[in-house]
Every structure is written in structure tokens, then in C-alpha cells.
């Protein structure tokens, strides 16, 4: 028996050693790709796999200085801050202080007749699942700042929002005009998250800093997670930079419950473990979809979630500030999670860290042969479509999809997956194939603004200005809050 036990211990040790080596090589390969993808400075990666914790650090906490980050280096986590407040909202529901369907005006002092559309008010759940219809920022127009250079905007914006008071926020909130029913469309809104923080203070009768300490950072012993980095830990703060290497100031105080938290890799690993285990009712509530479809993409309380192509849940949130980017990606059924923190931010940084997380996950759970297939990462339906299109031609995409559906009523292509598939071909330079896939998506989902937006972007990419404008306008008709369509139309109509 002792010999068998010794053999078991030796096997377990060897397995864990091999597993750790695989993770090390996979992370380092993905990290080198990330560092080469832009003007990166430094970053930290934390992984939990089958209760084992792995930590990695690259680059530097400051440009032109050899100072490798550590487990205690402090980064801004951006919109990941919102997940902390989704827990506090779930806590209030568990304690029966509120209901997710409550009209938010129940917890606001004063009269806000504007916070409704066609008689349908904004509910608490709408603040947490990105469907409130509130603008991303308030005030909505900052002409003096918008005329400045992009670099100057960060500094002037910080001055403005550091001085932006709660009373000013509430005054601006009175002037908001909703353009659609709350709950109808999902769109990023920092102001919705900031309002949620304010409402939680009114609900509990205490400030949200204290609520975080009482319910989350205190019990989890997250001693390096806060809104203001204390003097004693200032030396641990990683300086943030933009794509030009310009040192960006800390996120404005006004960011608060929307994006104001700073944290370390050590703390975020503790937080990720708590989220992965799903032992607490507040965690399971925040992960449960409240809008959208899990087979494509849904939103819980802040967290995005979908059923991955391998049948496992994928739950994630990312965040970016002027100088930092962050991602937490969870696979509870696999007991696997990854957190990435970096002190550089640009218009592609969050996508690139998402790519890195996806690469690490795929290399750890799928063989090289599986990953090399054209349809890897997509559903069986998408793979069937690709196989058939490769045989009969992408120009027949609409007819092929229709025939597949006739022969198999269960055959279904989701909007989000088709969108991702189209961009996969577009990013590979296969523009005509991408164009046919986006046309198919518009045909399948003609009421979706995003399908037209993606088709318009592809027409723009192929030089077809007339059809690009036509489809951007259609996207805007379906979703007046489509800022991407507005920006592209301005550009195209000036040319």
C-alpha cells in the first residue's frame, strides 16, 4: 500500500510539473505575441487552473526603466470595477432591500420624469446589464475638450471630472433624454454604473467605499484594492501610458463605481477564485443572464456570458482607462480563469489582451490539429456552413444557409457568431468572403443595427463608399445610439 501511495504521489507531482511547464510555455508564447502587437509597456497575467495558481510578469511598471511588475504592482482595472458593484446590487437583492425590477427613481431624491421612455422606467437591472439607455458620459458635450489634441484631452478631462461634483451629475441626469425603451438594447454606459453606485449608497445609507470593504474587499482580504492608492503604496502603482508612450494621469475621481478601482494581481487572483467557485449566492446571481442569449452573448449583472463552442460557460469583463487595460475571463465548469493587467491603453489594447486570453485557453485545452481547422472556435452549425460554402462558393451564402435550414430545422446561425466569423475573414484579408458572410447576417437578422454596421464597415474596407454610407445609415435608423455609425458617416460624407 505504501508503494502504491508513493507511486500516486510521484505521478501527481510529475503531472503537476508537466502541467505547469505547459502553462509556462503557453503564456510566454502568448505574451511575446502581445508585446509585439503594439507599443506595450508592462503587464501581469494570473491563471487559476484546477485550483492551482500561476503568476507571470513582463515588461516594466514605467517606460525606460527596468522595473518588472510583481504580484503587488497596482494597476487601474477600468470597467472591471463594475463587477464589484454588481455584487453589491446582488447583495441588496439577497437582503431583500431591493428588487432588480425596481424603478430606479424609487431610490433617487427628487423628480426625474425623464428617466423613462413610453412609460417604461429604467429599472435597477438595466443599470447593471447595460440596457438603461443612459449616455456613456455626462455632460454629453464637452466642446472645449473635444477640440484639443487626443493627448491633451486626457489631462483636461481629468481636471474637469476631478472637479465634477455629485450635484452636477444629478443636474445633468435631469437633462438626459432617452431615445429607446430601457431593456431593449445593450450599450456601454459609465454613467449608468456611476448612478448604480450612488443608488446603492442611498439604499444602504453609507458610502460605497465602505460597502466594498464590508462585503467584498474586507472578507476576501483584498488589501491592495481601492479607489485611492494610499501614500504607503504609491511606489507600487504602475504608471499608465497611451499608444504614443505618453504618460497618462490617473483616472479621474468621478469614475468611481464605473471604472475607478485600482488593484494588484494578488488581489485580483483572490477575486477571480471567489468568482470561479460560485459558492456565494451573490456571485451566481451576478453571472445569471438578464439580457441577450447565452448561445451568442448575454449579460448578467455587468458580466458578459456565453456558451462557448465547447459547451462550457465563458464569463468575462474587460476594462480600459487612459493608461491601463484589464480583463477577467472565467470558465467555471473547467475551474479555469485568467486575469490580465497592463499599464498601456490604446484602441486595440483590450482586444489584444482578449486575444491573449483566448490563445492561452485554446492552447491549454485543444490540440494543435483541432486549433488548425478553419472553423475552430465556432459552433457545429458554423462549421457546417463553412464546409458547404467552401464546396459551393461564398457568393451563395444566403441560399446555402437557407437550404441547410430546410434540411435540418435545428440548424441555427447566431448573429454574434456570424459577426465574429465575418471579422475573422476580414482580418485575414479575405474581404469578399467576409462581405458575403455579413450579407448573410443581415439577411438572417434584418432588425439588428450591428449586422448593418458590420456590413457597412466591410463595404468601407473594400472601397465601396456608396454602400458603406447606405448601411451605416440603416444601422443608425435601427439604433440611434450607434456612435460607431455616426463617426464613420461623418468621415465618409466629408470625403
Residue pairs with C-beta under 8 A, 6 or more apart in sequence:
16 52
19 49
19 52
20 52
20 54
22 364
23 47
23 49
23 54
23 360
23 364
24 54
24 56
26 359
26 360
26 363
26 364
27 45
27 47
27 54
27 56
27 360
28 56
29 359
29 363
30 356
30 359
30 360
30 363
31 43
31 45
31 56
31 58
31 356
33 356
33 359
34 40
34 43
34 352
34 353
34 355
34 356
35 58
35 59
37 348
37 352
38 243
38 344
38 346
38 348
38 349
38 352
39 241
39 243
39 244
39 245
39 344
39 346
40 59
40 342
40 344
41 59
41 60
41 61
41 62
41 63
41 241
41 245
41 342
41 343
41 344
42 57
42 58
42 59
42 60
42 61
42 68
42 69
42 238
42 342
42 343
42 344
43 57
43 58
43 59
43 69
43 340
43 341
43 342
43 343
43 344
43 353
44 55
44 56
44 57
44 58
44 69
44 71
44 73
44 75
44 265
44 340
44 341
44 342
45 55
45 56
45 57
45 58
45 265
45 338
45 339
45 340
45 356
46 53
46 54
46 55
46 56
46 265
46 268
46 269
46 272
46 338
46 339
46 340
47 53
47 54
47 55
47 336
47 337
47 338
47 339
47 360
48 54
48 269
48 272
48 273
48 276
48 335
48 336
48 337
48 338
49 334
49 335
49 336
49 364
50 335
50 336
51 335
53 269
55 71
55 265
55 269
57 68
57 69
57 70
57 71
57 73
57 265
58 68
58 69
59 68
59 69
60 66
60 67
60 68
60 69
61 67
61 68
61 69
61 73
61 237
61 238
61 239
61 343
62 238
62 239
63 239
63 241
63 245
63 247
69 238
69 265
69 343
70 236
70 265
71 264
71 265
71 266
72 224
72 236
72 264
72 265
72 266
73 236
73 237
73 238
73 264
73 265
73 341
74 224
74 229
74 233
74 236
74 237
74 238
74 262
74 263
74 264
75 238
75 262
75 263
75 264
75 265
75 324
75 326
75 341
75 342
75 343
76 240
76 250
76 251
76 259
76 261
76 262
76 319
76 321
76 323
76 324
76 326
77 259
77 261
77 262
77 263
77 268
77 319
77 324
77 326
77 341
78 251
78 259
78 318
78 319
78 320
78 321
78 324
78 325
78 326
79 188
79 190
79 193
79 258
79 259
79 317
79 318
79 319
79 320
80 261
80 317
80 318
80 319
80 326
80 327
80 328
81 193
81 255
81 257
81 258
81 259
81 260
81 261
81 319
82 128
82 193
82 257
82 258
82 259
82 302
82 317
82 319
83 275
83 286
83 302
83 303
83 317
83 328
84 212
84 216
84 257
84 261
85 128
85 193
85 196
85 197
85 200
85 208
85 257
85 302
86 128
86 286
86 300
86 301
86 302
86 303
87 215
87 216
87 282
87 283
87 286
87 301
88 200
88 208
88 211
88 212
88 215
88 216
89 98
89 100
89 124
89 127
89 128
89 196
89 200
89 286
89 301
90 281
90 282
90 283
90 285
90 286
90 301
91 215
91 282
92 98
92 200
92 203
92 204
93 99
93 100
93 285
94 281
94 282
94 285
97 203
97 204
98 107
98 124
98 203
99 124
100 123
100 124
100 125
100 128
100 290
101 123
101 124
101 125
102 123
102 124
103 121
103 122
103 123
104 115
104 121
104 122
104 123
104 124
104 126
104 127
104 195
104 199
105 112
105 115
105 121
105 122
107 199
107 202
107 203
108 115
108 199
108 202
109 202
110 170
110 174
112 173
112 174
114 174
114 175
114 176
114 177
114 178
115 121
115 122
115 173
115 176
115 178
116 122
116 178
116 182
117 133
117 178
117 179
117 180
117 181
117 182
118 181
120 181
120 182
120 183
121 182
122 132
122 133
122 134
122 178
122 182
123 182
123 183
124 196
124 199
125 183
125 290
125 301
126 132
126 133
126 182
126 183
126 192
127 134
127 192
127 193
127 195
127 196
127 199
128 196
128 290
128 301
128 302
129 186
129 290
129 291
129 299
129 300
129 301
129 302
130 186
130 187
130 188
130 189
130 192
130 291
130 299
130 302
131 182
131 183
131 184
131 185
131 186
131 187
131 291
131 299
132 182
132 189
132 192
133 178
133 179
133 180
133 181
133 182
133 184
133 185
133 187
133 481
134 176
134 178
134 189
134 191
134 192
134 195
135 176
135 189
135 191
136 187
136 188
136 189
136 190
136 191
136 483
137 190
137 191
138 169
138 172
138 173
138 176
138 191
139 172
142 157
142 160
144 156
145 153
145 156
145 157
145 160
146 153
148 156
150 242
151 242
151 244
151 246
154 242
154 248
154 249
154 322
155 249
157 252
158 249
158 250
158 251
158 252
160 252
161 252
161 253
161 254
161 255
162 252
162 253
162 254
164 252
164 254
166 198
169 191
169 194
169 198
169 254
173 191
173 195
179 480
179 481
180 479
180 480
180 481
183 291
185 449
185 479
185 481
186 291
186 292
186 299
187 481
190 255
190 258
190 259
191 258
193 257
193 258
193 259
193 302
194 254
194 255
194 256
194 257
194 258
196 257
197 208
197 256
197 257
197 258
198 257
200 208
200 211
200 257
201 207
201 208
201 211
204 211
208 256
208 257
209 226
209 227
212 225
216 222
216 271
217 223
217 225
217 226
217 267
220 270
220 271
220 274
221 270
222 263
222 267
222 270
222 271
223 267
224 233
224 236
224 263
224 264
224 266
224 267
225 261
225 262
225 263
225 264
225 267
225 268
225 271
226 261
226 262
226 263
227 253
227 256
227 260
227 261
227 262
229 236
229 237
229 250
229 262
236 264
237 262
238 324
238 343
239 247
239 323
239 343
240 247
240 248
240 250
240 321
240 322
240 323
240 324
240 343
240 344
240 345
241 247
241 248
241 323
241 343
241 344
241 345
242 248
242 322
242 323
242 344
242 345
242 346
243 344
243 345
243 346
243 347
243 349
247 323
248 321
248 322
248 323
248 345
249 322
249 323
251 259
251 260
251 321
251 322
251 324
253 260
255 321
259 319
259 321
263 271
263 341
265 339
265 341
268 328
268 339
268 341
269 339
271 328
272 328
272 330
272 337
272 339
273 337
274 280
274 283
275 283
275 287
275 315
275 328
275 330
275 337
276 330
276 332
276 335
276 336
276 337
277 283
278 284
278 287
278 332
285 300
285 301
286 300
286 301
286 302
286 303
287 300
287 301
287 303
287 305
287 313
287 315
287 332
288 300
288 301
289 298
289 299
289 300
289 305
290 298
290 299
290 300
290 301
291 298
291 299
292 298
292 299
293 414
294 305
294 306
294 307
294 313
295 306
295 307
295 414
296 306
296 414
296 415
296 416
296 417
297 304
297 305
297 306
297 416
298 304
298 305
298 306
299 305
300 315
302 317
303 315
303 316
303 317
304 315
304 316
304 317
305 313
305 314
305 315
305 316
306 313
306 314
306 416
307 313
307 314
308 314
308 331
309 377
309 378
309 379
310 365
312 331
312 333
312 334
313 330
313 331
313 332
313 333
314 329
314 330
314 331
315 329
315 330
315 331
315 332
316 327
316 328
316 329
316 330
316 354
316 357
317 327
317 328
318 325
318 326
318 327
318 328
318 350
318 353
318 354
319 325
319 326
319 327
319 350
320 326
320 345
320 349
320 350
321 345
322 345
323 343
323 344
323 345
324 341
324 342
324 343
324 344
324 345
325 340
325 341
325 342
325 344
325 345
325 349
325 350
325 353
326 339
326 340
326 341
326 342
326 353
327 338
327 339
327 340
327 350
327 353
327 354
327 357
328 337
328 338
328 339
329 337
329 338
329 339
329 354
329 357
329 358
329 361
330 336
330 337
331 337
331 361
334 365
336 361
336 364
336 365
338 357
338 360
338 361
340 353
340 356
340 357
342 349
342 353
358 377
362 371
362 376
362 377
363 371
366 376
370 376
373 383
374 386
374 390
375 382
375 383
375 386
375 387
378 386
378 417
378 420
378 421
379 414
379 417
381 404
381 411
381 412
381 413
382 413
382 417
382 418
382 421
384 404
384 411
385 397
385 400
385 401
385 404
385 413
386 421
388 400
388 404
389 396
389 397
389 400
389 433
389 436
392 400
394 432
394 433
394 436
394 437
395 436
397 436
397 437
397 439
397 440
398 439
398 440
398 443
401 413
401 440
401 443
401 444
404 411
405 411
405 412
413 440
413 441
413 444
415 441
415 444
415 445
415 448
415 450
415 451
418 437
418 438
418 440
418 441
418 444
419 438
419 441
419 450
419 451
419 454
421 437
422 434
422 437
422 438
422 441
422 454
422 458
423 434
423 454
425 431
425 433
425 434
425 437
426 434
426 458
426 461
431 458
431 461
431 462
432 462
434 458
435 455
435 458
435 459
435 462
438 451
438 454
438 455
438 458
439 455
441 448
441 451
441 454
441 455
442 448
442 451
442 452
442 455
442 471
444 451
445 451
447 478
448 478
449 475
449 476
449 478
449 479
449 482
449 485
450 475
450 479
452 471
452 472
452 474
452 475
452 478
453 471
453 472
453 475
453 482
453 484
453 485
455 471
456 467
456 468
456 469
456 470
456 471
456 472
456 474
456 475
456 485
456 488
457 468
457 488
459 465
459 467
459 468
459 471
460 468
460 488
460 492
465 492
465 495
468 488
468 492
469 489
469 492
469 493
472 485
472 488
472 489
472 492
473 485
473 489
475 482
475 485
476 482
476 485
476 486
476 489
479 485
